[in-house]
Amino acid sequence: MIRSFIVDSTCNNMRIDRWLRNKLGKVPQSLIEKSLRLGKIKINKKKIKSSFKIKTNDKIELFNFDFKEKIKHEKKQFNPSAEVIKSNEDLIIDNNEDFIVLNKSAGISVQGGTKSKKNLVDIFAKSEIFQGTKPFSVHRLDKDTSGVFIIAKNRQTAQLLTSLFRLRKVHKTYLAICNGEIEKDSGEWNDNLIRYDNGKRIIEKAKTIFKVIDKNTNASLVEMKPITGRKHQLRKQLFNIGHSIFGDKKYSSSISSKGINKDLMLHSYQIRFMINEKKYTYKALLPDYFNKLLKTKRLNFSN
């Protein structure tokens, strides 16, 4: 059996082994390497290596290649309604030829997974804004965190933005409402955070610059600028100092208030970066529930 594919522009300059995994699922690298050596995978009728980078309009042919892995591992795509697409389009802060910036709602994942079906990538894949291309996720934002989020429109921009995030040249500012009165008004948090990967204990250094904007004996409004990008970094660091974020069900203090903290009070407020000497700055308005808790806790914040 021969299966043929023509490379579209969204996959331009992608390694062939990565393209195969995107297309077929979690195919073992050893199977890819063996199939390439045996000529079961060819591009434009030629044998290639796994490091070969495909180009737009290349013809990929798979000869008697086992497609069972795709069926076993492929994630089911979320199929959004027109109403869901429109509601997320309405959250866009900026829309240019290379990327969009939106004020992400809490409760929606960036990408689909086993626990989260509804996600931004699948939603915008069906949007007219991405007609002729597809959305590329370039950074992370927790499902329950709201605020500024960037989605690239092409692979070149995605690679550029991903590099900027990795090199810490994208400056992010978060706001959080947390339990109790933080003693220090400003400073740095330097922690060794622990996470587990397939049962293996991993320790990662985490650094955040913080400033308390307002506080009282019941709550604090804190501005945070993470220098590192560890998973759940800000949530873990506030929990470690005994001031967990309101609404955080995973990292919560025993003094968490009931009822009013259904939503996670963590908001990606601002992102700054530079491309080709041009400065970009984006701010996302605070959600209504965030402003409501500020008022309830008698905390002041001016945009």
N, C-alpha and C positions, 0 to 999 in steps of 0.2 A: 504494500500500500504506500502510495506517495501522497503527501500533503504539501501544498504550496502556499506560501504567504508572500505578500508584497509589503515591504517596510513603509510605514507612514511617517510623516514628519515628526510625530511625537516621540518616535524611537530613534531618531537620527543620532549617530555617534554613541549608541549604546553597545556594550559588549554582547557578543552573541550568547554567552552562557547566562548572562542576566536576562536577556530577552527570552530565552527558553524557559527560565524559571517563572518569569512574569506570565508567559503564555500557557505553560503546562502545569505549574504548581511547584512543589518542593522536589524537583528532580535532583537526585544525588549528583554532585560534581563528577564523581567517578564514572557515572553512566554517561554524562555529557562528553567527558574526555574520550571515553572508549568509542562512543558513537561518531565523534569527529574523526578519530584515527581510522575507523572502518569506512568512512565516507558515507555514513548514514545521514549526516547533516552537511548540506552544501549550500554555498551562496553563489549565485550566478554561475552554477554548474561547477564550481571549484571547491576543493577541500580547503578548510581553514582551521585555525587554532582557536581555543576558547577565548583568547584575548582579542580576537578580531573584532573591530568596531564596525557595526553595520551602518549603512547610509540609506537615506530616503530613496525609495523605489528599488532597493535591492530585492532580489527574488531568493527567498529561503525555501529550500526543499528538504523535507524529512522523509527518509526512506525506511519503511518498516520500523518506525520509532514507536515505542510503547507509550500510549496515551492514557494508560490507566491511572498514572500518578495525578493527572489533572483532575479526574473525576473524584479522586479520593481527597485531595487537598484544597480544591478551588473554593473560595469563599463566595457565598451567594451575595450578589450585589443588591443593595437597597434600591428599591424603585420608588422614588418620591412622587407625590402628587403635584399637580400644577400649583396648588395652594402653598405647599411646603417650599417649592422652588421660589415662588414669588416672595414669601415671607423672609427667606434668607437673602434674596437679592436686595430687599429693602434695607438690609443691615449694612450694605456696602458703603464704606467711607470714601474710597477712591477706586476708580476703574480706568486703567491705562492699557496700553498695548502689550505690556509685559507681565502685569500682575494685578490682582485686586486686593484691597484691604477692607476687612469688614469688622464690625463690632459683634463678635461671636456671642451667641446666647449661651447661657449655662444649660447643661443637660444634654448637649449634643457632642458626639465624638468627632474628631477630625477624620479618622479613617475607620472603616468597618472592622469588626472583630467578632469573636465568638460570643461575647456578652453584649456588644453594641452593634445593632444593625443600622440604625439611622446615623448617617455621618455626612460631613460636609463635602468630601470628595465625590461621593456618589450623587449628592444633590446637585452640585455644580457641574457634574459631567452631563447632566440633562438640561442645563441652562443654556439659553441662546448666547450668553456671554462667552461661552467656551465652544461655540460652533466652529468646527474645523480643527479643533485642538482638544486638549483635555486638561483638567486641573492637576497641578503638582503640589503636594504638600512639602513645605520647606522647613517647618519647625513644629514643635509640639505645644499643645495647650491642653491641660486636663479637661476631661468631659464636663466637669462641674465648674470650671473656671470660665468667666466671661471676659470679653475685651478684645483688644487689637489682635487680629490674626491675618497672615498673608498667605495667599495662594497664587503660585506662578502659573502663567499661561503657556509657557513653552519650556522645553528641556534646558535650553541655554540659560534662561533666567533662573530656573530652578537650581541649576548647578552653581550659579553665581551666588544666589541668596543663601543656599546651603553652606557654601564656603564662608560667607560672611558670618553666619551664625556660629560655625565651627571655630573660626578665628577670633570670636568674641568682638566682632566689629559692628554688631547690632546691639544697641543699648536699650534695654527693656526696663520699664518702671511699672511696678505692681502696687496696688493698694489693698490693704486688708483691715478688717475690723476683727479684733481679737479680744479674748477674755482678759479681764483684769487690767491693772495699770503697769505698763512696762516701765521699769525703773530708769534706765538710761534713755536720754532723749535722742541720741544718735550714736553711731559707731559701726563696727563690723561684727558679723557672726562668722566664725571660722570653725567648722565642724568636720568630724569624720563620720559621714553618714553610712549606714549599713543597709545593703539590699541583698536579695538572694536571687541567683540565676540557676535554675535547674538544681536547686538544693545547695549550691555553692555560695558560701558567705563572701560578699565583696564589700570592701571598705573604700569609700570615695571621699576625697576632700571637697568641701563645699564652702564657698565664700559669698557673702551678701553684704552690701552696704545698706544701712537702714537709717531712717529718720522718723521719729514719732511726730505726727502732725498735730494731734490733739489726744488728750487722755483724761480719765478720771478714775475713781476707785473701781468702777464697774467694767470699763472697756477702754481700748486704745485704738486709734486710727494710725496705722503705720505705713510709710512709704518704703518700698524695698527695691533695690537694684541688684539683681543677682549677677555675680561675676562668672560663676560656673553655672552649668546647666544640668544639674542632677535631677533625677526623677523625684517629684514631690518635694523638691528642695526647700521651698519657703514654708510649706506646711509642716515639714519635719523640724525645721529650725525653730519655728515659733512654738511648736509642741515641746521641744527640748528645753526651752527657757520657761515653760509653764504657762504660756499664753497662747493656747491653741486658737485657731481661727473659728469664729462662729459658723456653724453649719458643717464643720468638718467631721464626718462620721468615722473616718479612718484614724486620724490623729487628733483625738479629743481629750480635753481635761475633764475631770469629774465635776468641775464647776460650770460646765456648759449650760447655758440657759435653754429652757424647753419652749417649744412652740414657735418662737420668733426666729429660730436659727435653722429653718428647713433648708434654705439655700446657702451654698458655700460663699462666704463673704470675702472672696479673693477675685480681684479684677485686674486684668492686664490693661493698664491705663495708657501707657505711651510706648512707642517704638521709634528709635532714631537710627538712621544709617546713611551711608554715602555711596553713590554709584557714579563713577566717572566725574568726580568733583561736584556732583549735584547732591545737595542735602535733602533727605526725606524725613519728615517728622509727622507722626500720626497719633492722635489721641482718640480714645473711645469714651463716650459719655457713660456715666455710672448707671447701672440698672436701677429701676424704681425700687426694688426690694432693698438694694444697698443704701439708697438715700433714706428709705423709711427707717432702717435700723440706725443710721447715723442720727436721725432725729430722735428715735426712741432712747438711744444711749447718750443723747445730748453731746454729740461730737460735731465739731465744725470743720467744714472743708469747702474751699472756694476753688472752682475749676480754673 
